[in-house]
């Protein structure tokens, strides 16, 4: 555990600096965030206990920081918001709280969404993502629609696309 939590103000200083009107100051802060977050979590003894989704977010921030060091950072970007969210998360851990409710809820929704997508047959997963990426459908809506269509396919036509022999030899039965 860090002594006297004397490094936490540095994280909060980085958080403030991310919004500095001076783009060089904001970029310098962005360069440091990923490593500072990982260091803090290791010092708090929380790294091994973190949910894999939280570890992935910190690794993502580490890469984003290295991108900022290469000059690929805009202070108004979603990268900044991700940094700020992670700084707040680590701040809560440092204050010996479990997970901030907002981040905990976001991770829960992400895992549920991933589970629902993963439960679809392979071709249906690809079609859902195509609809999201190409047609701009909302992900949860596209997954729900796919699940309903699979159920309708089964009940109306006797086709179970989850099985290898999806179409009966006699062809689909009518609605």
C-alpha positions, 0 to 999 in steps of 0.5 A, spaced: 500 500 500 502 506 498 505 510 504 500 516 506 497 515 499 502 521 497 501 519 490 494 520 489 494 528 489 499 526 482 493 522 479 488 528 481 493 533 478 493 529 472 486 529 471 485 536 472 491 537 467 487 533 461 483 539 461 488 544 461 487 549 455 494 549 453 494 543 449 501 541 450 500 540 458 494 536 456 498 531 452 503 531 457 498 529 462 495 524 457 502 521 456 503 519 464 496 517 465 496 509 463 503 508 467 500 512 473 494 508 473 497 501 473 503 503 478 497 505 483 493 499 482 499 495 483 501 499 489 494 498 492 495 491 491 488 491 487 491 489 480 490 481 481 483 482 484 481 487 479 475 484 474 479 482 467 474 488 464 478 493 469 485 490 467 483 491 460 481 498 461 487 500 464 492 496 459 488 500 454 489 507 457 497 504 457 497 504 450 493 510 449 498 514 453 503 511 449 499 514 443 499 521 446 507 520 447 507 519 439 503 526 438 496 522 437 492 526 442 486 531 442 484 534 449 477 534 447 477 526 445 473 520 448 480 518 450 480 523 455 474 521 458 476 514 459 482 517 462 478 521 467 473 515 468 479 510 470 482 516 475 476 516 478 476 509 479 483 508 482 481 514 486 475 510 489 479 504 490 485 508 494 479 511 498 478 503 500 471 503 496 470 497 492 468 499 485 464 506 483 457 504 482 457 507 475 463 503 472 461 497 476 454 498 472 457 499 465 462 493 466 456 489 468 452 491 462 458 490 457 458 483 460 451 482 459 451 484 452 457 480 450 454 474 453 448 475 449 452 476 443 456 470 444 450 466 445 447 467 438 450 462 432 456 465 429 453 467 422 447 471 427 453 474 431 456 477 424 449 479 422 448 483 428 455 486 427 454 488 420 447 491 422 450 495 427 456 497 423 453 498 416 446 500 418 447 504 425 443 499 429 443 500 436 447 494 439 442 491 444 436 492 439 440 488 434 441 483 439 434 483 441 431 483 434 436 477 432 434 473 438 426 474 436 428 472 429 431 466 431 425 464 436 420 466 430 424 462 425 424 456 430 416 456 431 414 459 424 418 454 420 421 449 424 428 451 423 433 451 428 439 455 426 443 453 432 444 446 429 448 443 423 442 440 420 438 447 420 433 446 414 429 440 414 430 435 408 423 437 406 424 444 406 421 449 411 414 449 413 410 455 412 408 460 417 
